[in-house]
Amino acid sequence: MLDDATRAGYRLLEVSHVAHRLSVSDGYVRKLIREKKLKAIRLGSIFRIDPDDLQAFINQLKDDDPPDESTKLRAVPKGA
């Protein structure tokens, strides 16, 4: 019997998809996995990432690094 996640089309993400979403290389995602900063499931020689774990990782980054004055977005003046 399929659980709710499977019925909803739930899919584990490939390293390349996570890399694309984070705008980093596949190797960097693998490094995050090795350093246990990003949770992953190992299937043989490949890794898959639960979308909820990816979101938790992104949320952690947001919480750990609040923007300072130099990184805040500023309005662009009209006509610029």
PDB file of N, CA, C and O in Angstrom:
ATOM      1  N   MET A   1       0.832  -1.183   0.000  1.00  0.00           N
ATOM      2  CA  MET A   1       0.000   0.000   0.000  1.00  0.00           C
ATOM      3  C   MET A   1       0.877   1.247   0.000  1.00  0.00           C
ATOM      4  O   MET A   1       1.860   1.312   0.738  1.00  0.00           O
ATOM      5  N   LEU A   2       0.533   2.229  -0.816  1.00  0.00           N
ATOM      6  CA  LEU A   2       1.307   3.449  -0.926  1.00  0.00           C
ATOM      7  C   LEU A   2       0.947   4.415   0.187  1.00  0.00           C
ATOM      8  O   LEU A   2      -0.217   4.537   0.568  1.00  0.00           O
ATOM      9  N   ASP A   3       1.958   5.101   0.704  1.00  0.00           N
ATOM     10  CA  ASP A   3       1.668   6.102   1.730  1.00  0.00           C
ATOM     11  C   ASP A   3       1.215   7.407   1.063  1.00  0.00           C
ATOM     12  O   ASP A   3       1.235   7.515  -0.163  1.00  0.00           O
ATOM     13  N   ASP A   4       0.813   8.388   1.859  1.00  0.00           N
ATOM     14  CA  ASP A   4       0.284   9.645   1.331  1.00  0.00           C
ATOM     15  C   ASP A   4       1.288  10.381   0.453  1.00  0.00           C
ATOM     16  O   ASP A   4       0.915  10.952  -0.571  1.00  0.00           O
ATOM     17  N   ALA A   5       2.562  10.371   0.849  1.00  0.00           N
ATOM     18  CA  ALA A   5       3.576  11.085   0.080  1.00  0.00           C
ATOM     19  C   ALA A   5       3.724  10.488  -1.315  1.00  0.00           C
ATOM     20  O   ALA A   5       3.848  11.224  -2.294  1.00  0.00           O
ATOM     21  N   THR A   6       3.714   9.180  -1.412  1.00  0.00           N
ATOM     22  CA  THR A   6       3.855   8.530  -2.707  1.00  0.00           C
ATOM     23  C   THR A   6       2.645   8.820  -3.579  1.00  0.00           C
ATOM     24  O   THR A   6       2.797   9.086  -4.772  1.00  0.00           O
ATOM     25  N   ARG A   7       1.469   8.777  -3.020  1.00  0.00           N
ATOM     26  CA  ARG A   7       0.256   9.055  -3.789  1.00  0.00           C
ATOM     27  C   ARG A   7       0.225  10.485  -4.293  1.00  0.00           C
ATOM     28  O   ARG A   7      -0.370  10.756  -5.336  1.00  0.00           O
ATOM     29  N   ALA A   8       0.854  11.404  -3.576  1.00  0.00           N
ATOM     30  CA  ALA A   8       0.845  12.811  -3.967  1.00  0.00           C
ATOM     31  C   ALA A   8       1.914  13.116  -5.010  1.00  0.00           C
ATOM     32  O   ALA A   8       2.104  14.281  -5.359  1.00  0.00           O
ATOM     33  N   GLY A   9       2.621  12.104  -5.519  1.00  0.00           N
ATOM     34  CA  GLY A   9       3.661  12.324  -6.504  1.00  0.00           C
ATOM     35  C   GLY A   9       4.977  12.769  -5.895  1.00  0.00           C
ATOM     36  O   GLY A   9       5.805  13.382  -6.569  1.00  0.00           O
ATOM     37  N   TYR A  10       5.164  12.467  -4.655  1.00  0.00           N
ATOM     38  CA  TYR A  10       6.357  12.832  -3.890  1.00  0.00           C
ATOM     39  C   TYR A  10       7.577  12.182  -4.517  1.00  0.00           C
ATOM     40  O   TYR A  10       7.565  10.989  -4.820  1.00  0.00           O
ATOM     41  N   ARG A  11       8.626  12.961  -4.710  1.00  0.00           N
ATOM     42  CA  ARG A  11       9.846  12.428  -5.314  1.00  0.00           C
ATOM     43  C   ARG A  11      11.067  12.895  -4.551  1.00  0.00           C
ATOM     44  O   ARG A  11      11.132  14.035  -4.093  1.00  0.00           O
ATOM     45  N   LEU A  12      12.019  12.016  -4.420  1.00  0.00           N
ATOM     46  CA  LEU A  12      13.310  12.409  -3.883  1.00  0.00           C
ATOM     47  C   LEU A  12      14.076  13.125  -4.989  1.00  0.00           C
ATOM     48  O   LEU A  12      13.944  12.784  -6.165  1.00  0.00           O
ATOM     49  N   LEU A  13      14.866  14.107  -4.614  1.00  0.00           N
ATOM     50  CA  LEU A  13      15.573  14.930  -5.587  1.00  0.00           C
ATOM     51  C   LEU A  13      16.966  14.400  -5.867  1.00  0.00           C
ATOM     52  O   LEU A  13      17.638  13.896  -4.968  1.00  0.00           O
ATOM     53  N   GLU A  14      17.396  14.513  -7.104  1.00  0.00           N
ATOM     54  CA  GLU A  14      18.754  14.150  -7.487  1.00  0.00           C
ATOM     55  C   GLU A  14      19.695  15.283  -7.093  1.00  0.00           C
ATOM     56  O   GLU A  14      19.275  16.428  -6.928  1.00  0.00           O
ATOM     57  N   VAL A  15      20.975  14.944  -6.944  1.00  0.00           N
ATOM     58  CA  VAL A  15      21.982  15.938  -6.580  1.00  0.00           C
ATOM     59  C   VAL A  15      21.974  17.088  -7.589  1.00  0.00           C
ATOM     60  O   VAL A  15      22.083  18.252  -7.205  1.00  0.00           O
ATOM     61  N   SER A  16      21.846  16.765  -8.868  1.00  0.00           N
ATOM     62  CA  SER A  16      21.872  17.815  -9.893  1.00  0.00           C
ATOM     63  C   SER A  16      20.700  18.785  -9.756  1.00  0.00           C
ATOM     64  O   SER A  16      20.851  19.980 -10.011  1.00  0.00           O
ATOM     65  N   HIS A  17      19.540  18.280  -9.357  1.00  0.00           N
ATOM     66  CA  HIS A  17      18.387  19.163  -9.160  1.00  0.00           C
ATOM     67  C   HIS A  17      18.606  20.090  -7.969  1.00  0.00           C
ATOM     68  O   HIS A  17      18.267  21.272  -8.019  1.00  0.00           O
ATOM     69  N   VAL A  18      19.174  19.542  -6.903  1.00  0.00           N
ATOM     70  CA  VAL A  18      19.457  20.357  -5.716  1.00  0.00           C
ATOM     71  C   VAL A  18      20.514  21.408  -6.054  1.00  0.00           C
ATOM     72  O   VAL A  18      20.399  22.561  -5.639  1.00  0.00           O
ATOM     73  N   ALA A  19      21.534  21.014  -6.799  1.00  0.00           N
ATOM     74  CA  ALA A  19      22.586  21.951  -7.195  1.00  0.00           C
ATOM     75  C   ALA A  19      21.992  23.096  -8.011  1.00  0.00           C
ATOM     76  O   ALA A  19      22.340  24.259  -7.809  1.00  0.00           O
ATOM     77  N   HIS A  20      21.107  22.761  -8.920  1.00  0.00           N
ATOM     78  CA  HIS A  20      20.466  23.788  -9.741  1.00  0.00           C
ATOM     79  C   HIS A  20      19.634  24.732  -8.871  1.00  0.00           C
ATOM     80  O   HIS A  20      19.680  25.949  -9.046  1.00  0.00           O
ATOM     81  N   ARG A  21      18.889  24.172  -7.951  1.00  0.00           N
ATOM     82  CA  ARG A  21      18.036  24.996  -7.076  1.00  0.00           C
ATOM     83  C   ARG A  21      18.857  25.932  -6.202  1.00  0.00           C
ATOM     84  O   ARG A  21      18.438  27.057  -5.933  1.00  0.00           O
ATOM     85  N   LEU A  22      20.033  25.472  -5.754  1.00  0.00           N
ATOM     86  CA  LEU A  22      20.888  26.289  -4.894  1.00  0.00           C
ATOM     87  C   LEU A  22      21.886  27.134  -5.692  1.00  0.00           C
ATOM     88  O   LEU A  22      22.606  27.952  -5.121  1.00  0.00           O
ATOM     89  N   SER A  23      21.924  26.935  -7.006  1.00  0.00           N
ATOM     90  CA  SER A  23      22.874  27.633  -7.889  1.00  0.00           C
ATOM     91  C   SER A  23      24.320  27.348  -7.496  1.00  0.00           C
ATOM     92  O   SER A  23      25.152  28.250  -7.404  1.00  0.00           O
ATOM     93  N   VAL A  24      24.590  26.064  -7.269  1.00  0.00           N
ATOM     94  CA  VAL A  24      25.941  25.607  -6.939  1.00  0.00           C
ATOM     95  C   VAL A  24      26.252  24.374  -7.785  1.00  0.00           C
ATOM     96  O   VAL A  24      25.393  23.898  -8.528  1.00  0.00           O
ATOM     97  N   SER A  25      27.471  23.859  -7.676  1.00  0.00           N
ATOM     98  CA  SER A  25      27.854  22.677  -8.437  1.00  0.00           C
ATOM     99  C   SER A  25      27.368  21.400  -7.760  1.00  0.00           C
ATOM    100  O   SER A  25      27.055  21.391  -6.569  1.00  0.00           O
ATOM    101  N   ASP A  26      27.312  20.327  -8.540  1.00  0.00           N
ATOM    102  CA  ASP A  26      26.964  19.017  -7.989  1.00  0.00           C
ATOM    103  C   ASP A  26      27.966  18.623  -6.902  1.00  0.00           C
ATOM    104  O   ASP A  26      27.591  18.076  -5.865  1.00  0.00           O
ATOM    105  N   GLY A  27      29.244  18.909  -7.157  1.00  0.00           N
ATOM    106  CA  GLY A  27      30.286  18.567  -6.190  1.00  0.00           C
ATOM    107  C   GLY A  27      30.094  19.272  -4.855  1.00  0.00           C
ATOM    108  O   GLY A  27      30.365  18.697  -3.800  1.00  0.00           O
ATOM    109  N   TYR A  28      29.627  20.514  -4.899  1.00  0.00           N
ATOM    110  CA  TYR A  28      29.389  21.250  -3.656  1.00  0.00           C
ATOM    111  C   TYR A  28      28.240  20.628  -2.875  1.00  0.00           C
ATOM    112  O   TYR A  28      28.290  20.557  -1.647  1.00  0.00           O
ATOM    113  N   VAL A  29      27.210  20.177  -3.577  1.00  0.00           N
ATOM    114  CA  VAL A  29      26.092  19.508  -2.897  1.00  0.00           C
ATOM    115  C   VAL A  29      26.595  18.224  -2.245  1.00  0.00           C
ATOM    116  O   VAL A  29      26.228  17.922  -1.109  1.00  0.00           O
ATOM    117  N   ARG A  30      27.432  17.468  -2.954  1.00  0.00           N
ATOM    118  CA  ARG A  30      27.995  16.242  -2.365  1.00  0.00           C
ATOM    119  C   ARG A  30      28.844  16.564  -1.138  1.00  0.00           C
ATOM    120  O   ARG A  30      28.844  15.809  -0.165  1.00  0.00           O
ATOM    121  N   LYS A  31      29.567  17.686  -1.182  1.00  0.00           N
ATOM    122  CA  LYS A  31      30.366  18.116  -0.030  1.00  0.00           C
ATOM    123  C   LYS A  31      29.458  18.418   1.160  1.00  0.00           C
ATOM    124  O   LYS A  31      29.758  18.024   2.287  1.00  0.00           O
ATOM    125  N   LEU A  32      28.350  19.114   0.912  1.00  0.00           N
ATOM    126  CA  LEU A  32      27.394  19.399   1.992  1.00  0.00           C
ATOM    127  C   LEU A  32      26.863  18.104   2.595  1.00  0.00           C
ATOM    128  O   LEU A  32      26.671  18.010   3.808  1.00  0.00           O
ATOM    129  N   ILE A  33      26.626  17.108   1.748  1.00  0.00           N
ATOM    130  CA  ILE A  33      26.134  15.814   2.227  1.00  0.00           C
ATOM    131  C   ILE A  33      27.208  15.122   3.071  1.00  0.00           C
ATOM    132  O   ILE A  33      26.923  14.617   4.157  1.00  0.00           O
ATOM    133  N   ARG A  34      28.446  15.105   2.562  1.00  0.00           N
ATOM    134  CA  ARG A  34      29.548  14.470   3.309  1.00  0.00           C
ATOM    135  C   ARG A  34      29.752  15.115   4.666  1.00  0.00           C
ATOM    136  O   ARG A  34      30.016  14.431   5.655  1.00  0.00           O
ATOM    137  N   GLU A  35      29.629  16.438   4.712  1.00  0.00           N
ATOM    138  CA  GLU A  35      29.826  17.174   5.963  1.00  0.00           C
ATOM    139  C   GLU A  35      28.586  17.158   6.849  1.00  0.00           C
ATOM    140  O   GLU A  35      28.558  17.790   7.905  1.00  0.00           O
ATOM    141  N   LYS A  36      27.554  16.425   6.406  1.00  0.00           N
ATOM    142  CA  LYS A  36      26.304  16.259   7.149  1.00  0.00           C
ATOM    143  C   LYS A  36      25.589  17.591   7.389  1.00  0.00           C
ATOM    144  O   LYS A  36      24.892  17.761   8.390  1.00  0.00           O
ATOM    145  N   LYS A  37      25.768  18.518   6.471  1.00  0.00           N
ATOM    146  CA  LYS A  37      25.049  19.789   6.530  1.00  0.00           C
ATOM    147  C   LYS A  37      23.721  19.685   5.801  1.00  0.00           C
ATOM    148  O   LYS A  37      22.786  20.437   6.073  1.00  0.00           O
ATOM    149  N   LEU A  38      23.650  18.739   4.866  1.00  0.00           N
ATOM    150  CA  LEU A  38      22.437  18.489   4.100  1.00  0.00           C
ATOM    151  C   LEU A  38      22.138  17.001   4.197  1.00  0.00           C
ATOM    152  O   LEU A  38      22.973  16.172   3.835  1.00  0.00           O
ATOM    153  N   LYS A  39      20.956  16.662   4.681  1.00  0.00           N
ATOM    154  CA  LYS A  39      20.573  15.258   4.811  1.00  0.00           C
ATOM    155  C   LYS A  39      20.327  14.660   3.434  1.00  0.00           C
ATOM    156  O   LYS A  39      19.795  15.317   2.538  1.00  0.00           O
ATOM    157  N   ALA A  40      20.724  13.405   3.284  1.00  0.00           N
ATOM    158  CA  ALA A  40      20.504  12.698   2.023  1.00  0.00           C
ATOM    159  C   ALA A  40      20.339  11.218   2.295  1.00  0.00           C
ATOM    160  O   ALA A  40      20.729  10.705   3.344  1.00  0.00           O
ATOM    161  N   ILE A  41      19.753  10.553   1.323  1.00  0.00           N
ATOM    162  CA  ILE A  41      19.567   9.112   1.378  1.00  0.00           C
ATOM    163  C   ILE A  41      20.486   8.512   0.335  1.00  0.00           C
ATOM    164  O   ILE A  41      20.501   8.955  -0.814  1.00  0.00           O
ATOM    165  N   ARG A  42      21.246   7.515   0.722  1.00  0.00           N
ATOM    166  CA  ARG A  42      22.153   6.861  -0.221  1.00  0.00           C
ATOM    167  C   ARG A  42      21.472   5.628  -0.792  1.00  0.00           C
ATOM    168  O   ARG A  42      21.014   4.753  -0.057  1.00  0.00           O
ATOM    169  N   LEU A  43      21.417   5.579  -2.105  1.00  0.00           N
ATOM    170  CA  LEU A  43      20.864   4.430  -2.822  1.00  0.00           C
ATOM    171  C   LEU A  43      21.978   3.866  -3.694  1.00  0.00           C
ATOM    172  O   LEU A  43      22.202   4.327  -4.813  1.00  0.00           O
ATOM    173  N   GLY A  44      22.668   2.870  -3.171  1.00  0.00           N
ATOM    174  CA  GLY A  44      23.830   2.345  -3.888  1.00  0.00           C
ATOM    175  C   GLY A  44      24.929   3.387  -3.874  1.00  0.00           C
ATOM    176  O   GLY A  44      25.431   3.760  -2.814  1.00  0.00           O
ATOM    177  N   SER A  45      25.301   3.858  -5.062  1.00  0.00           N
ATOM    178  CA  SER A  45      26.368   4.854  -5.150  1.00  0.00           C
ATOM    179  C   SER A  45      25.843   6.265  -5.395  1.00  0.00           C
ATOM    180  O   SER A  45      26.626   7.191  -5.602  1.00  0.00           O
ATOM    181  N   ILE A  46      24.534   6.432  -5.372  1.00  0.00           N
ATOM    182  CA  ILE A  46      23.965   7.750  -5.621  1.00  0.00           C
ATOM    183  C   ILE A  46      23.232   8.275  -4.394  1.00  0.00           C
ATOM    184  O   ILE A  46      22.809   7.511  -3.526  1.00  0.00           O
ATOM    185  N   PHE A  47      23.095   9.577  -4.341  1.00  0.00           N
ATOM    186  CA  PHE A  47      22.379  10.224  -3.251  1.00  0.00           C
ATOM    187  C   PHE A  47      21.079  10.811  -3.766  1.00  0.00           C
ATOM    188  O   PHE A  47      20.985  11.257  -4.910  1.00  0.00           O
ATOM    189  N   ARG A  48      20.078  10.801  -2.898  1.00  0.00           N
ATOM    190  CA  ARG A  48      18.808  11.462  -3.169  1.00  0.00           C
ATOM    191  C   ARG A  48      18.478  12.301  -1.941  1.00  0.00           C
ATOM    192  O   ARG A  48      18.788  11.932  -0.808  1.00  0.00           O
ATOM    193  N   ILE A  49      17.837  13.445  -2.200  1.00  0.00           N
ATOM    194  CA  ILE A  49      17.531  14.382  -1.135  1.00  0.00           C
ATOM    195  C   ILE A  49      16.022  14.555  -1.026  1.00  0.00           C
ATOM    196  O   ILE A  49      15.337  14.790  -2.021  1.00  0.00           O
ATOM    197  N   ASP A  50      15.525  14.438   0.177  1.00  0.00           N
ATOM    198  CA  ASP A  50      14.108  14.654   0.451  1.00  0.00           C
ATOM    199  C   ASP A  50      13.833  16.154   0.310  1.00  0.00           C
ATOM    200  O   ASP A  50      14.569  16.960   0.879  1.00  0.00           O
ATOM    201  N   PRO A  51      12.799  16.548  -0.429  1.00  0.00           N
ATOM    202  CA  PRO A  51      12.495  17.980  -0.578  1.00  0.00           C
ATOM    203  C   PRO A  51      12.323  18.706   0.759  1.00  0.00           C
ATOM    204  O   PRO A  51      12.682  19.878   0.869  1.00  0.00           O
ATOM    205  N   ASP A  52      11.787  18.039   1.757  1.00  0.00           N
ATOM    206  CA  ASP A  52      11.631  18.656   3.080  1.00  0.00           C
ATOM    207  C   ASP A  52      12.988  18.932   3.719  1.00  0.00           C
ATOM    208  O   ASP A  52      13.159  19.949   4.392  1.00  0.00           O
ATOM    209  N   ASP A  53      13.960  18.030   3.514  1.00  0.00           N
ATOM    210  CA  ASP A  53      15.306  18.238   4.048  1.00  0.00           C
ATOM    211  C   ASP A  53      15.996  19.396   3.326  1.00  0.00           C
ATOM    212  O   ASP A  53      16.728  20.164   3.949  1.00  0.00           O
ATOM    213  N   LEU A  54      15.768  19.525   2.022  1.00  0.00           N
ATOM    214  CA  LEU A  54      16.333  20.648   1.286  1.00  0.00           C
ATOM    215  C   LEU A  54      15.746  21.957   1.806  1.00  0.00           C
ATOM    216  O   LEU A  54      16.475  22.928   2.008  1.00  0.00           O
ATOM    217  N   GLN A  55      14.450  21.986   2.020  1.00  0.00           N
ATOM    218  CA  GLN A  55      13.818  23.204   2.531  1.00  0.00           C
ATOM    219  C   GLN A  55      14.330  23.542   3.927  1.00  0.00           C
ATOM    220  O   GLN A  55      14.542  24.713   4.245  1.00  0.00           O
ATOM    221  N   ALA A  56      14.528  22.532   4.755  1.00  0.00           N
ATOM    222  CA  ALA A  56      15.073  22.758   6.100  1.00  0.00           C
ATOM    223  C   ALA A  56      16.485  23.346   6.009  1.00  0.00           C
ATOM    224  O   ALA A  56      16.838  24.238   6.780  1.00  0.00           O
ATOM    225  N   PHE A  57      17.289  22.847   5.070  1.00  0.00           N
ATOM    226  CA  PHE A  57      18.636  23.365   4.859  1.00  0.00           C
ATOM    227  C   PHE A  57      18.581  24.835   4.447  1.00  0.00           C
ATOM    228  O   PHE A  57      19.331  25.657   4.974  1.00  0.00           O
ATOM    229  N   ILE A  58      17.700  25.164   3.513  1.00  0.00           N
ATOM    230  CA  ILE A  58      17.552  26.548   3.055  1.00  0.00           C
ATOM    231  C   ILE A  58      17.098  27.444   4.209  1.00  0.00           C
ATOM    232  O   ILE A  58      17.619  28.545   4.385  1.00  0.00           O
ATOM    233  N   ASN A  59      16.141  26.978   4.982  1.00  0.00           N
ATOM    234  CA  ASN A  59      15.664  27.750   6.134  1.00  0.00           C
ATOM    235  C   ASN A  59      16.781  27.985   7.136  1.00  0.00           C
ATOM    236  O   ASN A  59      16.889  29.071   7.706  1.00  0.00           O
ATOM    237  N   GLN A  60      17.614  26.972   7.352  1.00  0.00           N
ATOM    238  CA  GLN A  60      18.746  27.091   8.272  1.00  0.00           C
ATOM    239  C   GLN A  60      19.704  28.173   7.781  1.00  0.00           C
ATOM    240  O   GLN A  60      20.212  28.961   8.578  1.00  0.00           O
ATOM    241  N   LEU A  61      19.951  28.213   6.481  1.00  0.00           N
ATOM    242  CA  LEU A  61      20.831  29.247   5.928  1.00  0.00           C
ATOM    243  C   LEU A  61      20.250  30.633   6.168  1.00  0.00           C
ATOM    244  O   LEU A  61      20.976  31.564   6.516  1.00  0.00           O
ATOM    245  N   LYS A  62      18.962  30.765   5.985  1.00  0.00           N
ATOM    246  CA  LYS A  62      18.308  32.060   6.199  1.00  0.00           C
ATOM    247  C   LYS A  62      18.402  32.482   7.654  1.00  0.00           C
ATOM    248  O   LYS A  62      18.636  33.655   7.946  1.00  0.00           O
ATOM    249  N   ASP A  63      18.223  31.538   8.573  1.00  0.00           N
ATOM    250  CA  ASP A  63      18.262  31.838  10.002  1.00  0.00           C
ATOM    251  C   ASP A  63      19.672  32.165  10.480  1.00  0.00           C
ATOM    252  O   ASP A  63      19.856  33.015  11.350  1.00  0.00           O
ATOM    253  N   ASP A  64      20.675  31.480   9.903  1.00  0.00           N
ATOM    254  CA  ASP A  64      22.059  31.656  10.342  1.00  0.00           C
ATOM    255  C   ASP A  64      22.695  32.935   9.821  1.00  0.00           C
ATOM    256  O   ASP A  64      23.625  33.451  10.440  1.00  0.00           O
ATOM    257  N   ASP A  65      22.222  33.451   8.710  1.00  0.00           N
ATOM    258  CA  ASP A  65      22.882  34.570   8.065  1.00  0.00           C
ATOM    259  C   ASP A  65      21.897  35.692   7.763  1.00  0.00           C
ATOM    260  O   ASP A  65      21.532  35.901   6.606  1.00  0.00           O
ATOM    261  N   PRO A  66      21.454  36.430   8.813  1.00  0.00           N
ATOM    262  CA  PRO A  66      20.529  37.529   8.548  1.00  0.00           C
ATOM    263  C   PRO A  66      21.222  38.608   7.717  1.00  0.00           C
ATOM    264  O   PRO A  66      22.404  38.886   7.920  1.00  0.00           O
ATOM    265  N   PRO A  67      20.506  39.204   6.801  1.00  0.00           N
ATOM    266  CA  PRO A  67      21.142  40.219   5.950  1.00  0.00           C
ATOM    267  C   PRO A  67      21.574  41.440   6.753  1.00  0.00           C
ATOM    268  O   PRO A  67      20.890  41.863   7.685  1.00  0.00           O
ATOM    269  N   ASP A  68      22.725  41.998   6.375  1.00  0.00           N
ATOM    270  CA  ASP A  68      23.153  43.238   7.007  1.00  0.00           C
ATOM    271  C   ASP A  68      22.856  44.384   6.037  1.00  0.00           C
ATOM    272  O   ASP A  68      22.285  44.167   4.968  1.00  0.00           O
ATOM    273  N   GLU A  69      23.236  45.569   6.405  1.00  0.00           N
ATOM    274  CA  GLU A  69      22.913  46.745   5.590  1.00  0.00           C
ATOM    275  C   GLU A  69      23.480  46.636   4.174  1.00  0.00           C
ATOM    276  O   GLU A  69      22.856  47.111   3.225  1.00  0.00           O
ATOM    277  N   SER A  70      24.648  46.020   4.019  1.00  0.00           N
ATOM    278  CA  SER A  70      25.285  45.964   2.704  1.00  0.00           C
ATOM    279  C   SER A  70      24.595  44.997   1.756  1.00  0.00           C
ATOM    280  O   SER A  70      24.795  45.092   0.545  1.00  0.00           O
ATOM    281  N   THR A  71      23.789  44.067   2.262  1.00  0.00           N
ATOM    282  CA  THR A  71      23.141  43.091   1.389  1.00  0.00           C
ATOM    283  C   THR A  71      21.650  43.329   1.212  1.00  0.00           C
ATOM    284  O   THR A  71      20.985  42.589   0.487  1.00  0.00           O
ATOM    285  N   LYS A  72      21.123  44.352   1.866  1.00  0.00           N
ATOM    286  CA  LYS A  72      19.698  44.627   1.712  1.00  0.00           C
ATOM    287  C   LYS A  72      19.418  45.134   0.299  1.00  0.00           C
ATOM    288  O   LYS A  72      20.226  45.850  -0.293  1.00  0.00           O
ATOM    289  N   LEU A  73      18.273  44.752  -0.218  1.00  0.00           N
ATOM    290  CA  LEU A  73      17.852  45.236  -1.519  1.00  0.00           C
ATOM    291  C   LEU A  73      17.435  46.698  -1.403  1.00  0.00           C
ATOM    292  O   LEU A  73      16.810  47.106  -0.424  1.00  0.00           O
ATOM    293  N   ARG A  74      17.783  47.454  -2.393  1.00  0.00           N
ATOM    294  CA  ARG A  74      17.403  48.852  -2.393  1.00  0.00           C
ATOM    295  C   ARG A  74      16.571  49.138  -3.631  1.00  0.00           C
ATOM    296  O   ARG A  74      16.748  48.508  -4.674  1.00  0.00           O
ATOM    297  N   ALA A  75      15.675  50.081  -3.505  1.00  0.00           N
ATOM    298  CA  ALA A  75      14.848  50.475  -4.646  1.00  0.00           C
ATOM    299  C   ALA A  75      15.731  51.181  -5.676  1.00  0.00           C
ATOM    300  O   ALA A  75      16.620  51.959  -5.329  1.00  0.00           O
ATOM    301  N   VAL A  76      15.465  50.889  -6.936  1.00  0.00           N
ATOM    302  CA  VAL A  76      16.189  51.551  -8.020  1.00  0.00           C
ATOM    303  C   VAL A  76      15.398  52.803  -8.391  1.00  0.00           C
ATOM    304  O   VAL A  76      14.197  52.720  -8.650  1.00  0.00           O
ATOM    305  N   PRO A  77      16.060  53.963  -8.420  1.00  0.00           N
ATOM    306  CA  PRO A  77      15.348  55.196  -8.768  1.00  0.00           C
ATOM    307  C   PRO A  77      14.765  55.119 -10.177  1.00  0.00           C
ATOM    308  O   PRO A  77      15.344  54.487 -11.061  1.00  0.00           O
ATOM    309  N   LYS A  78      13.634  55.754 -10.378  1.00  0.00           N
ATOM    310  CA  LYS A  78      13.003  55.763 -11.705  1.00  0.00           C
ATOM    311  C   LYS A  78      13.928  56.462 -12.683  1.00  0.00           C
ATOM    312  O   LYS A  78      14.581  57.454 -12.362  1.00  0.00           O
ATOM    313  N   GLY A  79      13.960  55.909 -13.889  1.00  0.00           N
ATOM    314  CA  GLY A  79      14.791  56.490 -14.941  1.00  0.00           C
ATOM    315  C   GLY A  79      16.243  56.044 -14.868  1.00  0.00           C
ATOM    316  O   GLY A  79      17.075  56.520 -15.640  1.00  0.00           O
ATOM    317  N   ALA A  80      16.553  55.149 -13.961  1.00  0.00           N
ATOM    318  CA  ALA A  80      17.947  54.691 -13.847  1.00  0.00           C
ATOM    319  C   ALA A  80      18.218  53.549 -14.784  1.00  0.00           C
ATOM    320  O   ALA A  80      19.337  53.037 -14.825  1.00  0.00           O
TER     321      ALA A  80
END
